[in-house]
Amino acid sequence: MSIKVKCFASMREYLDLSERDIAGDGINSVADVWQQIAGDKPMPDNTLCAVNQSQADAAYAVTDGDEVAFFPPVTGG
């Protein structure tokens, strides 16, 4: 099982990671993906997550071949 992980903007700097494939063994949710790539770094409360380019929350289930992305909050006006 493999999951592609992408990080954008300040999330890329926070985790020092832009893109990586990870083994999906023992990974069931977006939160599990975060723990795998971030180690002890907590997920900021306002982190936006997406699975296969659709918005998801940390509890969203992931499966083999999914793409999981992490974004900082988006602001504008």
mmCIF file of the N, C-alpha and C atoms, coordinates in Angstrom:
data_MODEL
# 
_entry.id   MODEL 
# 
loop_
_atom_site.group_PDB 
_atom_site.id 
_atom_site.type_symbol 
_atom_site.label_atom_id 
_atom_site.label_alt_id 
_atom_site.label_comp_id 
_atom_site.label_asym_id 
_atom_site.label_entity_id 
_atom_site.label_seq_id 
_atom_site.pdbx_PDB_ins_code 
_atom_site.Cartn_x 
_atom_site.Cartn_y 
_atom_site.Cartn_z 
_atom_site.occupancy 
_atom_site.B_iso_or_equiv 
_atom_site.pdbx_formal_charge 
_atom_site.auth_seq_id 
_atom_site.auth_comp_id 
_atom_site.auth_asym_id 
_atom_site.auth_atom_id 
_atom_site.pdbx_PDB_model_num 
ATOM 1   N N  . MET A 1 1  ? 0.853   -1.180 0.000  1.00 0.00 ? 1  MET A N  1 
ATOM 2   C CA . MET A 1 1  ? 0.000   0.000  0.000  1.00 0.00 ? 1  MET A CA 1 
ATOM 3   C C  . MET A 1 1  ? 0.892   1.234  0.000  1.00 0.00 ? 1  MET A C  1 
ATOM 4   N N  . SER A 1 2  ? 0.537   2.211  -0.793 1.00 0.00 ? 2  SER A N  1 
ATOM 5   C CA . SER A 1 2  ? 1.312   3.439  -0.902 1.00 0.00 ? 2  SER A CA 1 
ATOM 6   C C  . SER A 1 2  ? 0.370   4.637  -0.962 1.00 0.00 ? 2  SER A C  1 
ATOM 7   N N  . ILE A 1 3  ? 0.767   5.712  -0.307 1.00 0.00 ? 3  ILE A N  1 
ATOM 8   C CA . ILE A 1 3  ? -0.010  6.942  -0.281 1.00 0.00 ? 3  ILE A CA 1 
ATOM 9   C C  . ILE A 1 3  ? 0.915   8.080  -0.674 1.00 0.00 ? 3  ILE A C  1 
ATOM 10  N N  . LYS A 1 4  ? 0.472   8.911  -1.612 1.00 0.00 ? 4  LYS A N  1 
ATOM 11  C CA . LYS A 1 4  ? 1.251   10.080 -2.018 1.00 0.00 ? 4  LYS A CA 1 
ATOM 12  C C  . LYS A 1 4  ? 0.847   11.253 -1.132 1.00 0.00 ? 4  LYS A C  1 
ATOM 13  N N  . VAL A 1 5  ? 1.854   11.927 -0.568 1.00 0.00 ? 5  VAL A N  1 
ATOM 14  C CA . VAL A 1 5  ? 1.612   13.060 0.324  1.00 0.00 ? 5  VAL A CA 1 
ATOM 15  C C  . VAL A 1 5  ? 2.207   14.308 -0.313 1.00 0.00 ? 5  VAL A C  1 
ATOM 16  N N  . LYS A 1 6  ? 1.428   15.395 -0.298 1.00 0.00 ? 6  LYS A N  1 
ATOM 17  C CA . LYS A 1 6  ? 1.890   16.680 -0.806 1.00 0.00 ? 6  LYS A CA 1 
ATOM 18  C C  . LYS A 1 6  ? 1.636   17.755 0.251  1.00 0.00 ? 6  LYS A C  1 
ATOM 19  N N  . CYS A 1 7  ? 2.591   18.669 0.364  1.00 0.00 ? 7  CYS A N  1 
ATOM 20  C CA . CYS A 1 7  ? 2.449   19.795 1.282  1.00 0.00 ? 7  CYS A CA 1 
ATOM 21  C C  . CYS A 1 7  ? 2.673   21.085 0.509  1.00 0.00 ? 7  CYS A C  1 
ATOM 22  N N  . PHE A 1 8  ? 1.862   22.089 0.799  1.00 0.00 ? 8  PHE A N  1 
ATOM 23  C CA . PHE A 1 8  ? 1.892   23.334 0.045  1.00 0.00 ? 8  PHE A CA 1 
ATOM 24  C C  . PHE A 1 8  ? 2.166   24.531 0.949  1.00 0.00 ? 8  PHE A C  1 
ATOM 25  N N  . ALA A 1 9  ? 2.770   25.568 0.340  1.00 0.00 ? 9  ALA A N  1 
ATOM 26  C CA . ALA A 1 9  ? 3.025   26.864 0.967  1.00 0.00 ? 9  ALA A CA 1 
ATOM 27  C C  . ALA A 1 9  ? 3.749   26.695 2.300  1.00 0.00 ? 9  ALA A C  1 
ATOM 28  N N  . SER A 1 10 ? 3.260   27.310 3.358  1.00 0.00 ? 10 SER A N  1 
ATOM 29  C CA . SER A 1 10 ? 3.979   27.260 4.638  1.00 0.00 ? 10 SER A CA 1 
ATOM 30  C C  . SER A 1 10 ? 4.003   25.862 5.251  1.00 0.00 ? 10 SER A C  1 
ATOM 31  N N  . MET A 1 11 ? 3.092   24.994 4.856  1.00 0.00 ? 11 MET A N  1 
ATOM 32  C CA . MET A 1 11 ? 3.139   23.599 5.339  1.00 0.00 ? 11 MET A CA 1 
ATOM 33  C C  . MET A 1 11 ? 4.399   22.907 4.829  1.00 0.00 ? 11 MET A C  1 
ATOM 34  N N  . ARG A 1 12 ? 4.799   23.263 3.637  1.00 0.00 ? 12 ARG A N  1 
ATOM 35  C CA . ARG A 1 12 ? 6.029   22.709 3.059  1.00 0.00 ? 12 ARG A CA 1 
ATOM 36  C C  . ARG A 1 12 ? 7.228   23.075 3.926  1.00 0.00 ? 12 ARG A C  1 
ATOM 37  N N  . GLU A 1 13 ? 7.290   24.331 4.375  1.00 0.00 ? 13 GLU A N  1 
ATOM 38  C CA . GLU A 1 13 ? 8.395   24.759 5.226  1.00 0.00 ? 13 GLU A CA 1 
ATOM 39  C C  . GLU A 1 13 ? 8.283   24.165 6.632  1.00 0.00 ? 13 GLU A C  1 
ATOM 40  N N  . TYR A 1 14 ? 7.072   24.117 7.163  1.00 0.00 ? 14 TYR A N  1 
ATOM 41  C CA . TYR A 1 14 ? 6.851   23.594 8.513  1.00 0.00 ? 14 TYR A CA 1 
ATOM 42  C C  . TYR A 1 14 ? 7.331   22.146 8.625  1.00 0.00 ? 14 TYR A C  1 
ATOM 43  N N  . LEU A 1 15 ? 7.074   21.356 7.580  1.00 0.00 ? 15 LEU A N  1 
ATOM 44  C CA . LEU A 1 15 ? 7.429   19.934 7.607  1.00 0.00 ? 15 LEU A CA 1 
ATOM 45  C C  . LEU A 1 15 ? 8.693   19.613 6.813  1.00 0.00 ? 15 LEU A C  1 
ATOM 46  N N  . ASP A 1 16 ? 9.241   20.616 6.127  1.00 0.00 ? 16 ASP A N  1 
ATOM 47  C CA . ASP A 1 16 ? 10.395  20.400 5.259  1.00 0.00 ? 16 ASP A CA 1 
ATOM 48  C C  . ASP A 1 16 ? 10.113  19.257 4.286  1.00 0.00 ? 16 ASP A C  1 
ATOM 49  N N  . LEU A 1 17 ? 8.955   19.335 3.645  1.00 0.00 ? 17 LEU A N  1 
ATOM 50  C CA . LEU A 1 17 ? 8.502   18.274 2.754  1.00 0.00 ? 17 LEU A CA 1 
ATOM 51  C C  . LEU A 1 17 ? 7.579   18.870 1.697  1.00 0.00 ? 17 LEU A C  1 
ATOM 52  N N  . SER A 1 18 ? 7.853   18.577 0.449  1.00 0.00 ? 18 SER A N  1 
ATOM 53  C CA . SER A 1 18 ? 6.929   19.028 -0.599 1.00 0.00 ? 18 SER A CA 1 
ATOM 54  C C  . SER A 1 18 ? 6.101   17.861 -1.125 1.00 0.00 ? 18 SER A C  1 
ATOM 55  N N  . GLU A 1 19 ? 6.750   16.720 -1.370 1.00 0.00 ? 19 GLU A N  1 
ATOM 56  C CA . GLU A 1 19 ? 6.023   15.561 -1.880 1.00 0.00 ? 19 GLU A CA 1 
ATOM 57  C C  . GLU A 1 19 ? 6.799   14.293 -1.520 1.00 0.00 ? 19 GLU A C  1 
ATOM 58  N N  . ARG A 1 20 ? 6.043   13.262 -1.132 1.00 0.00 ? 20 ARG A N  1 
ATOM 59  C CA . ARG A 1 20 ? 6.679   11.990 -0.794 1.00 0.00 ? 20 ARG A CA 1 
ATOM 60  C C  . ARG A 1 20 ? 5.651   10.879 -0.847 1.00 0.00 ? 20 ARG A C  1 
ATOM 61  N N  . ASP A 1 21 ? 6.079   9.713  -1.247 1.00 0.00 ? 21 ASP A N  1 
ATOM 62  C CA . ASP A 1 21 ? 5.254   8.514  -1.160 1.00 0.00 ? 21 ASP A CA 1 
ATOM 63  C C  . ASP A 1 21 ? 5.592   7.816  0.145  1.00 0.00 ? 21 ASP A C  1 
ATOM 64  N N  . ILE A 1 22 ? 4.554   7.403  0.879  1.00 0.00 ? 22 ILE A N  1 
ATOM 65  C CA . ILE A 1 22 ? 4.784   6.685  2.136  1.00 0.00 ? 22 ILE A CA 1 
ATOM 66  C C  . ILE A 1 22 ? 4.093   5.333  2.071  1.00 0.00 ? 22 ILE A C  1 
ATOM 67  N N  . ALA A 1 23 ? 4.625   4.403  2.827  1.00 0.00 ? 23 ALA A N  1 
ATOM 68  C CA . ALA A 1 23 ? 3.986   3.094  2.943  1.00 0.00 ? 23 ALA A CA 1 
ATOM 69  C C  . ALA A 1 23 ? 2.716   3.267  3.747  1.00 0.00 ? 23 ALA A C  1 
ATOM 70  N N  . GLY A 1 24 ? 1.661   2.633  3.320  1.00 0.00 ? 24 GLY A N  1 
ATOM 71  C CA . GLY A 1 24 ? 0.368   2.804  3.967  1.00 0.00 ? 24 GLY A CA 1 
ATOM 72  C C  . GLY A 1 24 ? 0.072   1.814  5.067  1.00 0.00 ? 24 GLY A C  1 
ATOM 73  N N  . ASP A 1 25 ? 1.030   0.956  5.387  1.00 0.00 ? 25 ASP A N  1 
ATOM 74  C CA . ASP A 1 25 ? 0.803   -0.032 6.448  1.00 0.00 ? 25 ASP A CA 1 
ATOM 75  C C  . ASP A 1 25 ? 0.476   0.660  7.764  1.00 0.00 ? 25 ASP A C  1 
ATOM 76  N N  . GLY A 1 26 ? -0.649  0.326  8.347  1.00 0.00 ? 26 GLY A N  1 
ATOM 77  C CA . GLY A 1 26 ? -1.061  0.897  9.627  1.00 0.00 ? 26 GLY A CA 1 
ATOM 78  C C  . GLY A 1 26 ? -1.648  2.286  9.522  1.00 0.00 ? 26 GLY A C  1 
ATOM 79  N N  . ILE A 1 27 ? -1.823  2.803  8.313  1.00 0.00 ? 27 ILE A N  1 
ATOM 80  C CA . ILE A 1 27 ? -2.406  4.134  8.127  1.00 0.00 ? 27 ILE A CA 1 
ATOM 81  C C  . ILE A 1 27 ? -3.857  3.975  7.704  1.00 0.00 ? 27 ILE A C  1 
ATOM 82  N N  . ASN A 1 28 ? -4.742  4.564  8.497  1.00 0.00 ? 28 ASN A N  1 
ATOM 83  C CA . ASN A 1 28 ? -6.175  4.449  8.241  1.00 0.00 ? 28 ASN A CA 1 
ATOM 84  C C  . ASN A 1 28 ? -6.855  5.777  7.964  1.00 0.00 ? 28 ASN A C  1 
ATOM 85  N N  . SER A 1 29 ? -6.217  6.881  8.353  1.00 0.00 ? 29 SER A N  1 
ATOM 86  C CA . SER A 1 29 ? -6.872  8.185  8.245  1.00 0.00 ? 29 SER A CA 1 
ATOM 87  C C  . SER A 1 29 ? -5.864  9.267  7.871  1.00 0.00 ? 29 SER A C  1 
ATOM 88  N N  . VAL A 1 30 ? -6.383  10.434 7.557  1.00 0.00 ? 30 VAL A N  1 
ATOM 89  C CA . VAL A 1 30 ? -5.544  11.593 7.270  1.00 0.00 ? 30 VAL A CA 1 
ATOM 90  C C  . VAL A 1 30 ? -4.667  11.903 8.486  1.00 0.00 ? 30 VAL A C  1 
ATOM 91  N N  . ALA A 1 31 ? -5.210  11.772 9.682  1.00 0.00 ? 31 ALA A N  1 
ATOM 92  C CA . ALA A 1 31 ? -4.423  12.014 10.896 1.00 0.00 ? 31 ALA A CA 1 
ATOM 93  C C  . ALA A 1 31 ? -3.243  11.051 10.986 1.00 0.00 ? 31 ALA A C  1 
ATOM 94  N N  . ASP A 1 32 ? -3.431  9.819  10.592 1.00 0.00 ? 32 ASP A N  1 
ATOM 95  C CA . ASP A 1 32 ? -2.334  8.846  10.583 1.00 0.00 ? 32 ASP A CA 1 
ATOM 96  C C  . ASP A 1 32 ? -1.252  9.255  9.581  1.00 0.00 ? 32 ASP A C  1 
ATOM 97  N N  . VAL A 1 33 ? -1.670  9.764  8.433  1.00 0.00 ? 33 VAL A N  1 
ATOM 98  C CA . VAL A 1 33 ? -0.709  10.243 7.427  1.00 0.00 ? 33 VAL A CA 1 
ATOM 99  C C  . VAL A 1 33 ? 0.116   11.371 8.034  1.00 0.00 ? 33 VAL A C  1 
ATOM 100 N N  . TRP A 1 34 ? -0.563  12.325 8.679  1.00 0.00 ? 34 TRP A N  1 
ATOM 101 C CA . TRP A 1 34 ? 0.142   13.447 9.304  1.00 0.00 ? 34 TRP A CA 1 
ATOM 102 C C  . TRP A 1 34 ? 1.176   12.928 10.300 1.00 0.00 ? 34 TRP A C  1 
ATOM 103 N N  . GLN A 1 35 ? 0.778   12.028 11.157 1.00 0.00 ? 35 GLN A N  1 
ATOM 104 C CA . GLN A 1 35 ? 1.702   11.511 12.171 1.00 0.00 ? 35 GLN A CA 1 
ATOM 105 C C  . GLN A 1 35 ? 2.910   10.850 11.516 1.00 0.00 ? 35 GLN A C  1 
ATOM 106 N N  . GLN A 1 36 ? 2.689   10.155 10.428 1.00 0.00 ? 36 GLN A N  1 
ATOM 107 C CA . GLN A 1 36 ? 3.783   9.476  9.717  1.00 0.00 ? 36 GLN A CA 1 
ATOM 108 C C  . GLN A 1 36 ? 4.795   10.479 9.165  1.00 0.00 ? 36 GLN A C  1 
ATOM 109 N N  . ILE A 1 37 ? 4.315   11.594 8.602  1.00 0.00 ? 37 ILE A N  1 
ATOM 110 C CA . ILE A 1 37 ? 5.231   12.545 7.975  1.00 0.00 ? 37 ILE A CA 1 
ATOM 111 C C  . ILE A 1 37 ? 5.754   13.607 8.930  1.00 0.00 ? 37 ILE A C  1 
ATOM 112 N N  . ALA A 1 38 ? 5.001   13.893 9.996  1.00 0.00 ? 38 ALA A N  1 
ATOM 113 C CA . ALA A 1 38 ? 5.355   15.005 10.878 1.00 0.00 ? 38 ALA A CA 1 
ATOM 114 C C  . ALA A 1 38 ? 6.026   14.572 12.175 1.00 0.00 ? 38 ALA A C  1 
ATOM 115 N N  . GLY A 1 39 ? 5.914   13.320 12.514 1.00 0.00 ? 39 GLY A N  1 
ATOM 116 C CA . GLY A 1 39 ? 6.506   12.874 13.774 1.00 0.00 ? 39 GLY A CA 1 
ATOM 117 C C  . GLY A 1 39 ? 5.854   13.556 14.954 1.00 0.00 ? 39 GLY A C  1 
ATOM 118 N N  . ASP A 1 40 ? 6.651   14.284 15.735 1.00 0.00 ? 40 ASP A N  1 
ATOM 119 C CA . ASP A 1 40 ? 6.153   14.943 16.947 1.00 0.00 ? 40 ASP A CA 1 
ATOM 120 C C  . ASP A 1 40 ? 5.521   16.306 16.699 1.00 0.00 ? 40 ASP A C  1 
ATOM 121 N N  . LYS A 1 41 ? 5.624   16.820 15.477 1.00 0.00 ? 41 LYS A N  1 
ATOM 122 C CA . LYS A 1 41 ? 5.054   18.142 15.202 1.00 0.00 ? 41 LYS A CA 1 
ATOM 123 C C  . LYS A 1 41 ? 3.533   18.044 15.147 1.00 0.00 ? 41 LYS A C  1 
ATOM 124 N N  . PRO A 1 42 ? 2.851   18.875 15.919 1.00 0.00 ? 42 PRO A N  1 
ATOM 125 C CA . PRO A 1 42 ? 1.380   18.828 15.897 1.00 0.00 ? 42 PRO A CA 1 
ATOM 126 C C  . PRO A 1 42 ? 0.821   19.434 14.610 1.00 0.00 ? 42 PRO A C  1 
ATOM 127 N N  . MET A 1 43 ? -0.329  18.934 14.200 1.00 0.00 ? 43 MET A N  1 
ATOM 128 C CA . MET A 1 43 ? -1.019  19.525 13.060 1.00 0.00 ? 43 MET A CA 1 
ATOM 129 C C  . MET A 1 43 ? -1.685  20.817 13.539 1.00 0.00 ? 43 MET A C  1 
ATOM 130 N N  . PRO A 1 44 ? -1.335  21.957 12.930 1.00 0.00 ? 44 PRO A N  1 
ATOM 131 C CA . PRO A 1 44 ? -1.991  23.206 13.331 1.00 0.00 ? 44 PRO A CA 1 
ATOM 132 C C  . PRO A 1 44 ? -3.509  23.091 13.194 1.00 0.00 ? 44 PRO A C  1 
ATOM 133 N N  . ASP A 1 45 ? -4.219  23.723 14.112 1.00 0.00 ? 45 ASP A N  1 
ATOM 134 C CA . ASP A 1 45 ? -5.682  23.624 14.151 1.00 0.00 ? 45 ASP A CA 1 
ATOM 135 C C  . ASP A 1 45 ? -6.348  24.029 12.850 1.00 0.00 ? 45 ASP A C  1 
ATOM 136 N N  . ASN A 1 46 ? -5.760  24.966 12.133 1.00 0.00 ? 46 ASN A N  1 
ATOM 137 C CA . ASN A 1 46 ? -6.412  25.502 10.936 1.00 0.00 ? 46 ASN A CA 1 
ATOM 138 C C  . ASN A 1 46 ? -5.887  24.871 9.642  1.00 0.00 ? 46 ASN A C  1 
ATOM 139 N N  . THR A 1 47 ? -5.242  23.721 9.739  1.00 0.00 ? 47 THR A N  1 
ATOM 140 C CA . THR A 1 47 ? -4.724  23.037 8.551  1.00 0.00 ? 47 THR A CA 1 
ATOM 141 C C  . THR A 1 47 ? -5.869  22.551 7.675  1.00 0.00 ? 47 THR A C  1 
ATOM 142 N N  . LEU A 1 48 ? -5.744  22.802 6.379  1.00 0.00 ? 48 LEU A N  1 
ATOM 143 C CA . LEU A 1 48 ? -6.705  22.278 5.412  1.00 0.00 ? 48 LEU A CA 1 
ATOM 144 C C  . LEU A 1 48 ? -6.133  20.993 4.827  1.00 0.00 ? 48 LEU A C  1 
ATOM 145 N N  . CYS A 1 49 ? -6.980  19.983 4.734  1.00 0.00 ? 49 CYS A N  1 
ATOM 146 C CA . CYS A 1 49 ? -6.566  18.676 4.216  1.00 0.00 ? 49 CYS A CA 1 
ATOM 147 C C  . CYS A 1 49 ? -7.420  18.313 3.022  1.00 0.00 ? 49 CYS A C  1 
ATOM 148 N N  . ALA A 1 50 ? -6.818  17.552 2.113  1.00 0.00 ? 50 ALA A N  1 
ATOM 149 C CA . ALA A 1 50 ? -7.559  17.062 0.949  1.00 0.00 ? 50 ALA A CA 1 
ATOM 150 C C  . ALA A 1 50 ? -7.123  15.632 0.657  1.00 0.00 ? 50 ALA A C  1 
ATOM 151 N N  . VAL A 1 51 ? -8.075  14.825 0.233  1.00 0.00 ? 51 VAL A N  1 
ATOM 152 C CA . VAL A 1 51 ? -7.794  13.466 -0.223 1.00 0.00 ? 51 VAL A CA 1 
ATOM 153 C C  . VAL A 1 51 ? -8.304  13.380 -1.660 1.00 0.00 ? 51 VAL A C  1 
ATOM 154 N N  . ASN A 1 52 ? -7.397  13.054 -2.552 1.00 0.00 ? 52 ASN A N  1 
ATOM 155 C CA . ASN A 1 52 ? -7.727  12.974 -3.982 1.00 0.00 ? 52 ASN A CA 1 
ATOM 156 C C  . ASN A 1 52 ? -8.408  14.250 -4.480 1.00 0.00 ? 52 ASN A C  1 
ATOM 157 N N  . GLN A 1 53 ? -7.864  15.386 -4.025 1.00 0.00 ? 53 GLN A N  1 
ATOM 158 C CA . GLN A 1 53 ? -8.281  16.722 -4.436 1.00 0.00 ? 53 GLN A CA 1 
ATOM 159 C C  . GLN A 1 53 ? -9.681  17.109 -3.963 1.00 0.00 ? 53 GLN A C  1 
ATOM 160 N N  . SER A 1 54 ? -10.180 16.434 -2.936 1.00 0.00 ? 54 SER A N  1 
ATOM 161 C CA . SER A 1 54 ? -11.445 16.820 -2.299 1.00 0.00 ? 54 SER A CA 1 
ATOM 162 C C  . SER A 1 54 ? -11.181 17.090 -0.831 1.00 0.00 ? 54 SER A C  1 
ATOM 163 N N  . GLN A 1 55 ? -11.751 18.176 -0.318 1.00 0.00 ? 55 GLN A N  1 
ATOM 164 C CA . GLN A 1 55 ? -11.528 18.547 1.071  1.00 0.00 ? 55 GLN A CA 1 
ATOM 165 C C  . GLN A 1 55 ? -11.925 17.414 2.005  1.00 0.00 ? 55 GLN A C  1 
ATOM 166 N N  . ALA A 1 56 ? -11.106 17.202 3.025  1.00 0.00 ? 56 ALA A N  1 
ATOM 167 C CA . ALA A 1 56 ? -11.345 16.131 3.994  1.00 0.00 ? 56 ALA A CA 1 
ATOM 168 C C  . ALA A 1 56 ? -10.911 16.610 5.368  1.00 0.00 ? 56 ALA A C  1 
ATOM 169 N N  . ASP A 1 57 ? -11.412 15.945 6.407  1.00 0.00 ? 57 ASP A N  1 
ATOM 170 C CA . ASP A 1 57 ? -10.947 16.266 7.752  1.00 0.00 ? 57 ASP A CA 1 
ATOM 171 C C  . ASP A 1 57 ? -9.953  15.192 8.196  1.00 0.00 ? 57 ASP A C  1 
ATOM 172 N N  . ALA A 1 58 ? -9.397  15.384 9.375  1.00 0.00 ? 58 ALA A N  1 
ATOM 173 C CA . ALA A 1 58 ? -8.345  14.479 9.864  1.00 0.00 ? 58 ALA A CA 1 
ATOM 174 C C  . ALA A 1 58 ? -8.836  13.052 10.068 1.00 0.00 ? 58 ALA A C  1 
ATOM 175 N N  . ALA A 1 59 ? -10.126 12.858 10.283 1.00 0.00 ? 59 ALA A N  1 
ATOM 176 C CA . ALA A 1 59 ? -10.670 11.517 10.514 1.00 0.00 ? 59 ALA A CA 1 
ATOM 177 C C  . ALA A 1 59 ? -10.994 10.780 9.209  1.00 0.00 ? 59 ALA A C  1 
ATOM 178 N N  . TYR A 1 60 ? -10.884 11.452 8.085  1.00 0.00 ? 60 TYR A N  1 
ATOM 179 C CA . TYR A 1 60 ? -11.235 10.854 6.797  1.00 0.00 ? 60 TYR A CA 1 
ATOM 180 C C  . TYR A 1 60 ? -10.384 9.615  6.523  1.00 0.00 ? 60 TYR A C  1 
ATOM 181 N N  . ALA A 1 61 ? -11.012 8.543  6.086  1.00 0.00 ? 61 ALA A N  1 
ATOM 182 C CA . ALA A 1 61 ? -10.313 7.284  5.814  1.00 0.00 ? 61 ALA A CA 1 
ATOM 183 C C  . ALA A 1 61 ? -9.529  7.368  4.510  1.00 0.00 ? 61 ALA A C  1 
ATOM 184 N N  . VAL A 1 62 ? -8.301  6.870  4.532  1.00 0.00 ? 62 VAL A N  1 
ATOM 185 C CA . VAL A 1 62 ? -7.479  6.813  3.330  1.00 0.00 ? 62 VAL A CA 1 
ATOM 186 C C  . VAL A 1 62 ? -7.243  5.362  2.942  1.00 0.00 ? 62 VAL A C  1 
ATOM 187 N N  . THR A 1 63 ? -7.040  5.147  1.639  1.00 0.00 ? 63 THR A N  1 
ATOM 188 C CA . THR A 1 63 ? -6.803  3.796  1.135  1.00 0.00 ? 63 THR A CA 1 
ATOM 189 C C  . THR A 1 63 ? -5.616  3.806  0.179  1.00 0.00 ? 63 THR A C  1 
ATOM 190 N N  . ASP A 1 64 ? -5.211  2.643  -0.227 1.00 0.00 ? 64 ASP A N  1 
ATOM 191 C CA . ASP A 1 64 ? -4.090  2.464  -1.129 1.00 0.00 ? 64 ASP A CA 1 
ATOM 192 C C  . ASP A 1 64 ? -4.242  3.326  -2.374 1.00 0.00 ? 64 ASP A C  1 
ATOM 193 N N  . GLY A 1 65 ? -3.189  4.042  -2.726 1.00 0.00 ? 65 GLY A N  1 
ATOM 194 C CA . GLY A 1 65 ? -3.189  4.862  -3.926 1.00 0.00 ? 65 GLY A CA 1 
ATOM 195 C C  . GLY A 1 65 ? -3.731  6.265  -3.754 1.00 0.00 ? 65 GLY A C  1 
ATOM 196 N N  . ASP A 1 66 ? -4.237  6.606  -2.586 1.00 0.00 ? 66 ASP A N  1 
ATOM 197 C CA . ASP A 1 66 ? -4.770  7.952  -2.364 1.00 0.00 ? 66 ASP A CA 1 
ATOM 198 C C  . ASP A 1 66 ? -3.659  8.997  -2.383 1.00 0.00 ? 66 ASP A C  1 
ATOM 199 N N  . GLU A 1 67 ? -4.053  10.220 -2.696 1.00 0.00 ? 67 GLU A N  1 
ATOM 200 C CA . GLU A 1 67 ? -3.171  11.377 -2.588 1.00 0.00 ? 67 GLU A CA 1 
ATOM 201 C C  . GLU A 1 67 ? -3.720  12.239 -1.450 1.00 0.00 ? 67 GLU A C  1 
ATOM 202 N N  . VAL A 1 68 ? -2.880  12.533 -0.473 1.00 0.00 ? 68 VAL A N  1 
ATOM 203 C CA . VAL A 1 68 ? -3.274  13.344 0.674  1.00 0.00 ? 68 VAL A CA 1 
ATOM 204 C C  . VAL A 1 68 ? -2.450  14.625 0.644  1.00 0.00 ? 68 VAL A C  1 
ATOM 205 N N  . ALA A 1 69 ? -3.129  15.763 0.740  1.00 0.00 ? 69 ALA A N  1 
ATOM 206 C CA . ALA A 1 69 ? -2.449  17.053 0.686  1.00 0.00 ? 69 ALA A CA 1 
ATOM 207 C C  . ALA A 1 69 ? -2.783  17.884 1.922  1.00 0.00 ? 69 ALA A C  1 
ATOM 208 N N  . PHE A 1 70 ? -1.794  18.670 2.337  1.00 0.00 ? 70 PHE A N  1 
ATOM 209 C CA . PHE A 1 70 ? -1.936  19.550 3.497  1.00 0.00 ? 70 PHE A CA 1 
ATOM 210 C C  . PHE A 1 70 ? -1.639  20.980 3.056  1.00 0.00 ? 70 PHE A C  1 
ATOM 211 N N  . PHE A 1 71 ? -2.541  21.895 3.441  1.00 0.00 ? 71 PHE A N  1 
ATOM 212 C CA . PHE A 1 71 ? -2.442  23.306 3.062  1.00 0.00 ? 71 PHE A CA 1 
ATOM 213 C C  . PHE A 1 71 ? -2.557  24.169 4.314  1.00 0.00 ? 71 PHE A C  1 
ATOM 214 N N  . PRO A 1 72 ? -1.897  25.338 4.312  1.00 0.00 ? 72 PRO A N  1 
ATOM 215 C CA . PRO A 1 72 ? -2.157  26.286 5.387  1.00 0.00 ? 72 PRO A CA 1 
ATOM 216 C C  . PRO A 1 72 ? -3.527  26.920 5.146  1.00 0.00 ? 72 PRO A C  1 
ATOM 217 N N  . PRO A 1 73 ? -4.056  27.621 6.129  1.00 0.00 ? 73 PRO A N  1 
ATOM 218 C CA . PRO A 1 73 ? -5.351  28.276 5.912  1.00 0.00 ? 73 PRO A CA 1 
ATOM 219 C C  . PRO A 1 73 ? -5.233  29.289 4.776  1.00 0.00 ? 73 PRO A C  1 
ATOM 220 N N  . VAL A 1 74 ? -6.306  29.439 4.027  1.00 0.00 ? 74 VAL A N  1 
ATOM 221 C CA . VAL A 1 74 ? -6.339  30.357 2.902  1.00 0.00 ? 74 VAL A CA 1 
ATOM 222 C C  . VAL A 1 74 ? -7.103  31.596 3.331  1.00 0.00 ? 74 VAL A C  1 
ATOM 223 N N  . THR A 1 75 ? -6.507  32.750 3.081  1.00 0.00 ? 75 THR A N  1 
ATOM 224 C CA . THR A 1 75 ? -7.182  33.995 3.400  1.00 0.00 ? 75 THR A CA 1 
ATOM 225 C C  . THR A 1 75 ? -7.186  34.877 2.167  1.00 0.00 ? 75 THR A C  1 
ATOM 226 N N  . GLY A 1 76 ? -7.988  35.847 2.189  1.00 0.00 ? 76 GLY A N  1 
ATOM 227 C CA . GLY A 1 76 ? -8.040  36.781 1.066  1.00 0.00 ? 76 GLY A CA 1 
ATOM 228 C C  . GLY A 1 76 ? -9.137  37.791 1.275  1.00 0.00 ? 76 GLY A C  1 
ATOM 229 N N  . GLY A 1 77 ? -9.302  38.611 0.319  1.00 0.00 ? 77 GLY A N  1 
ATOM 230 C CA . GLY A 1 77 ? -10.361 39.564 0.495  1.00 0.00 ? 77 GLY A CA 1 
ATOM 231 C C  . GLY A 1 77 ? -10.371 40.647 -0.525 1.00 0.00 ? 77 GLY A C  1 
# 
